[in-house]
Amino acid sequence: MLEKLSQMLTRKERQSIDENTVRDREALPAHIAVIMDGNGRWAKQRSLPRIAGHRAGMKTVKEIVKAADEIGIKILTLYAFSTENWKRPRDEVDFLMKLPQEFISTELDELIERNVCIRMVGSKEELPSFTRDALEKAERKTINNTGLKLNFALNYGGRNEIVRAISEISQRVKEGGLEPEEITESLIAQHLYTREFPDPDLLIRTSGEIRLSNFMLWQMAYTELWFTDVLWPDFSKADFYQAIADYQGRARRYGSV
C-alpha cells in the first residue's frame, strides 16, 4: 500500500515526530535514495520565482543530511538534477548548476568534520566547469572519510546509465575480452555509477508524485517505495524518521513467501 503521510497527519502532528519514532536502530535501511520534488510548486504557492524554491530546498538538504548522519544511515543518494532537467528554462538550469558550488562552499567544512564522504552519481561531461570543479573538490577532500556516504545524482538518468553500461560491456565483447554468456546481472551492476554501493533499501519521494522519474531503474528492483504529499522544502526530520519507521514495519521478501 502506497503511503501518503501528509494525508494522514497534520503539520503539527508531523513536527511532534522525532527520531524515537524509528523503532529498531539495528534494522535501519543501509541506503536511502530521495527524489527531492516540489521546489517549484512550493515557490508558486508563495508567489515566488522557482529559484526561491530551489534555495529553500537546499536548506532541507542540509537538514536531512544531518538527520541521516545522526541516526546512522550509511548511504544517502539525493536526486539533484536529471538528464531531462536540461529542458527547463535556461535561467533555472543556470541557477541549479550553481547550487552544488554554493552548497559545497558553505557546508564542506562541517561535512568533513562529520566524516561524510561525498560522491557524484551521473555524467560529468555535460556539466559546467565550475559545477564539475566544485564536486571534484568535495570528492577529493572527503575521499578518505568513513562515515555517511552522500551521493548527489547530478545529470543522472536511469536509462542512460543502463545504455552506458551495455555499451561498455559490448565493447569488451567486441575486443574479445568477454564472452556473451559471461554477461550477468552482477557484471552489469559493476558498470553502473553505483557499482561501489548496495542497491537502495528505501526510496523517498516528496510532493505527491508517484513515479520513479528515470531514477535508479536497475537498482530499485526490490527497493521499498515511500511517497508523501509534502513538498521538498517543507520535508522535515520528522518526515524522514516516519519514512524509516514505516520501512521498518514492512516485510521484505524479495519474491519469496
C-alpha positions as CSV (number, residue, x, y, z in Angstrom):
1,M,0.0,0.0,0.0
2,L,1.4,3.4,-1.0
3,E,1.6,5.7,2.0
4,K,1.0,9.4,1.8
5,L,1.9,10.7,5.2
6,S,0.6,14.2,4.7
7,Q,-2.9,12.9,4.1
8,M,-3.0,11.3,7.5
9,L,-1.1,13.7,9.7
10,T,-1.3,17.5,10.1
11,R,1.8,19.6,10.0
12,K,1.7,20.0,13.8
13,E,1.4,16.2,14.3
14,R,4.3,15.6,11.9
15,Q,6.5,18.1,13.8
16,S,5.9,16.1,17.0
17,I,7.6,13.0,15.5
18,D,11.3,12.6,16.5
19,E,14.0,10.0,16.0
20,N,12.4,7.8,18.7
21,T,9.8,7.0,16.1
22,V,12.4,4.8,14.5
23,R,11.8,1.6,16.3
24,D,14.9,-0.5,15.7
25,R,18.3,1.1,15.3
26,E,19.7,-2.2,14.3
27,A,17.4,-2.5,11.3
28,L,17.9,0.8,9.6
29,P,17.9,1.0,5.8
30,A,21.6,1.0,4.8
31,H,20.9,3.0,1.6
32,I,18.2,5.6,1.3
33,A,17.5,7.3,-2.0
34,V,15.5,10.5,-2.3
35,I,13.7,12.2,-5.2
36,M,13.6,15.8,-3.9
37,D,10.4,17.0,-5.7
38,G,8.2,20.1,-5.2
39,N,10.6,23.1,-5.1
40,G,8.8,24.8,-7.9
41,R,5.3,24.2,-6.5
42,W,6.5,25.4,-3.1
43,A,7.6,28.7,-4.7
44,K,4.4,29.1,-6.7
45,Q,2.3,28.7,-3.7
46,R,4.1,31.7,-2.2
47,S,4.1,33.7,-5.5
48,L,7.9,33.4,-5.6
49,P,10.2,32.6,-8.5
50,R,11.1,28.9,-8.9
51,I,14.7,29.6,-7.9
52,A,13.4,30.6,-4.5
53,G,12.0,27.1,-4.1
54,H,15.4,25.6,-5.1
55,R,17.2,27.7,-2.5
56,A,14.7,26.7,0.2
57,G,15.1,23.1,-0.9
58,M,18.9,23.4,-0.4
59,K,18.2,24.1,3.3
60,T,16.2,20.9,3.5
61,V,19.1,19.0,2.0
62,K,21.3,20.3,4.9
63,E,18.7,19.2,7.5
64,I,18.2,15.7,6.0
65,V,21.9,15.0,5.5
66,K,22.4,15.8,9.2
67,A,19.5,13.7,10.2
68,A,20.8,10.7,8.2
69,D,24.2,11.1,9.7
70,E,23.0,11.4,13.2
71,I,20.7,8.4,13.1
72,G,23.3,6.2,11.4
73,I,22.3,5.8,7.8
74,K,25.3,4.6,5.8
75,I,24.4,5.8,2.3
76,L,22.2,8.7,1.2
77,T,21.6,9.4,-2.5
78,L,19.9,12.6,-3.5
79,Y,18.4,13.1,-7.0
80,A,19.5,16.6,-7.6
81,F,19.3,17.1,-11.4
82,S,18.2,14.6,-14.1
83,T,19.2,14.3,-17.7
84,E,15.7,15.6,-18.6
85,N,16.1,18.7,-16.4
86,W,18.2,20.4,-19.2
87,K,14.8,21.1,-20.8
88,R,13.9,23.6,-18.1
89,P,14.2,27.4,-18.7
90,R,17.8,28.5,-19.1
91,D,17.8,30.8,-16.0
92,E,16.6,27.9,-13.8
93,V,19.2,25.5,-15.2
94,D,21.9,28.0,-14.6
95,F,20.8,28.5,-11.0
96,L,20.6,24.8,-10.4
97,M,24.2,24.4,-11.8
98,K,25.4,26.9,-9.3
99,L,23.8,25.3,-6.3
100,P,26.4,22.5,-5.8
101,Q,29.1,25.1,-5.7
102,E,27.2,27.1,-3.1
103,F,26.3,24.1,-1.0
104,I,29.9,22.8,-1.0
105,S,31.4,26.2,-0.3
106,T,29.2,26.7,2.8
107,E,28.9,23.1,4.0
108,L,32.1,21.3,3.2
109,D,34.0,22.0,6.4
110,E,31.1,20.7,8.5
111,L,30.7,17.6,6.3
112,I,34.4,16.9,6.7
113,E,34.0,17.3,10.4
114,R,31.1,14.8,10.4
115,N,33.3,12.3,8.4
116,V,30.9,12.4,5.4
117,C,32.2,11.1,2.1
118,I,30.8,13.0,-1.0
119,R,30.3,11.4,-4.4
120,M,28.6,12.4,-7.6
121,V,26.5,9.9,-9.4
122,G,25.9,10.8,-13.1
123,S,27.7,12.1,-16.2
124,K,30.2,14.9,-15.5
125,E,30.9,15.7,-19.1
126,E,27.9,18.0,-19.8
127,L,28.3,19.9,-16.6
128,P,29.7,23.5,-16.5
129,S,33.3,23.5,-15.4
130,F,32.5,25.4,-12.1
131,T,30.0,22.8,-11.1
132,R,32.3,19.9,-12.0
133,D,35.2,21.6,-10.2
134,A,33.2,22.0,-7.0
135,L,32.1,18.4,-7.0
136,E,35.6,17.1,-7.7
137,K,36.9,19.3,-4.9
138,A,34.3,17.8,-2.5
139,E,35.1,14.3,-3.6
140,R,38.8,14.8,-3.3
141,K,38.7,16.3,0.2
142,T,36.3,13.7,1.6
143,I,37.6,10.6,-0.2
144,N,39.1,9.1,3.0
145,N,36.1,9.8,5.2
146,T,34.4,6.7,6.6
147,G,31.1,8.0,7.7
148,L,27.9,8.7,5.8
149,K,28.3,8.2,2.0
150,L,26.5,11.2,0.5
151,N,25.8,10.8,-3.3
152,F,24.5,13.6,-5.4
153,A,22.8,12.3,-8.5
154,L,23.5,15.1,-10.9
155,N,23.0,14.9,-14.7
156,Y,21.7,11.4,-14.0
157,G,19.2,9.3,-15.9
158,G,18.5,5.7,-15.2
159,R,18.0,4.6,-18.8
160,N,21.1,6.5,-19.9
161,E,23.1,4.7,-17.1
162,I,21.9,1.3,-18.4
163,V,22.8,2.2,-22.0
164,R,26.2,3.3,-20.9
165,A,26.8,0.1,-19.0
166,I,25.7,-2.1,-22.0
167,S,27.9,-0.1,-24.3
168,E,30.9,-0.7,-22.1
169,I,30.2,-4.4,-21.9
170,S,29.6,-4.6,-25.6
171,Q,33.0,-3.1,-26.2
172,R,34.6,-5.7,-24.0
173,V,32.8,-8.5,-26.0
174,K,33.9,-6.8,-29.3
175,E,37.5,-6.7,-28.2
176,G,37.4,-10.4,-27.3
177,G,37.8,-10.0,-23.5
178,L,34.4,-11.2,-22.7
179,E,32.0,-13.9,-24.0
180,P,28.3,-13.0,-24.3
181,E,27.3,-15.9,-22.0
182,E,29.5,-14.3,-19.3
183,I,27.2,-11.3,-19.1
184,T,25.3,-11.5,-15.8
185,E,23.3,-9.2,-13.6
186,S,26.4,-8.8,-11.4
187,L,28.5,-7.8,-14.3
188,I,26.0,-5.1,-15.4
189,A,25.9,-3.8,-11.9
190,Q,29.7,-3.4,-11.9
191,H,29.3,-1.0,-14.9
192,L,26.7,1.3,-13.2
193,Y,27.5,4.6,-11.5
194,T,26.6,3.0,-8.2
195,R,28.9,0.0,-8.5
196,E,30.5,0.8,-5.2
197,F,27.2,0.8,-3.3
198,P,24.4,-1.6,-2.4
199,D,21.0,-1.0,-4.0
200,P,18.7,1.4,-2.1
201,D,16.6,-0.2,0.6
202,L,14.2,2.7,0.7
203,L,13.2,5.4,-1.8
204,I,11.5,8.6,-0.5
205,R,9.7,10.8,-3.0
206,T,8.2,14.1,-1.9
207,S,5.4,16.3,-3.5
208,G,2.7,13.7,-4.1
209,E,4.1,12.4,-7.4
210,I,4.0,8.5,-7.5
211,R,6.7,7.5,-10.1
212,L,10.4,6.9,-10.3
213,S,11.1,9.6,-13.0
214,N,14.0,7.6,-14.5
215,F,15.9,7.3,-11.2
216,M,18.0,4.3,-10.5
217,L,15.8,2.0,-12.5
218,W,18.1,-1.0,-12.4
219,Q,18.9,-0.6,-8.7
220,M,15.3,-0.3,-7.4
221,A,14.1,-3.8,-8.4
222,Y,13.3,-4.5,-4.7
223,T,13.5,-1.1,-3.1
224,E,10.7,-0.2,-0.7
225,L,8.9,2.9,-2.0
226,W,7.6,5.7,0.2
227,F,5.6,8.7,-1.1
228,T,4.4,11.8,0.6
229,D,2.5,14.9,-0.5
230,V,4.9,17.1,1.5
231,L,6.8,19.4,-0.8
232,W,10.6,19.1,-0.5
233,P,11.3,22.5,1.1
234,D,8.7,21.5,3.8
235,F,10.1,18.0,4.3
236,S,11.5,17.7,7.8
237,K,13.5,15.4,10.0
238,A,10.1,14.2,11.4
239,D,9.0,13.1,7.9
240,F,12.4,11.4,7.4
241,Y,12.1,9.5,10.6
242,Q,8.5,8.5,9.8
243,A,9.6,7.1,6.4
244,I,12.2,5.0,8.1
245,A,9.8,3.8,10.8
246,D,7.3,2.8,8.1
247,Y,10.0,1.0,6.2
248,Q,10.8,-1.0,9.4
249,G,7.2,-2.1,9.5
250,R,7.3,-3.8,6.1
251,A,8.2,-7.4,5.3
252,R,10.9,-7.6,2.6
253,R,10.5,-11.0,0.9
254,Y,12.4,-10.5,-2.4
255,G,10.0,-12.7,-4.3
256,S,9.8,-15.5,-1.6
257,V,6.9,-16.2,0.8
